[in-house]
Amino acid sequence: MFLSWMAWTWPTAAFFIFILLAITSMGVWEHFSPGGGPRKGVLGLDTTRGDRLFISLIGSAFIHLAWLGIMGTPLWGGLIISILFLLSVFRWV
């Protein structure tokens, strides 16, 4: 009842839980395999694992906003494109 004015839904909660899990898993990964060594990607930028996570999260936000603006709901198509974007960022950027 305390947060009822915010209109939280299960998809909103799932989004923030995913962000929390992604940051936590990156922290655990960094603990067990420190460094991660920056690498030069397609764009010529030196990126670490944290940089690639940030790029994929920001990119996914823009993908979802574009999908919502062009196609409307549901956002399953935007989610699929975002997952493909995340995989490509971690592979080639």
Secondary structure, DSSP 8 states (H G I E B T S, - for coil): -TTGGGT--HHHHHHHHHHHHHHHHHHHHHHHS-----EE-TTS-EE-HHHHHHHHHHHHHHHHHHHHHHT-S--HHHHHHHHHHHHHHHHH-
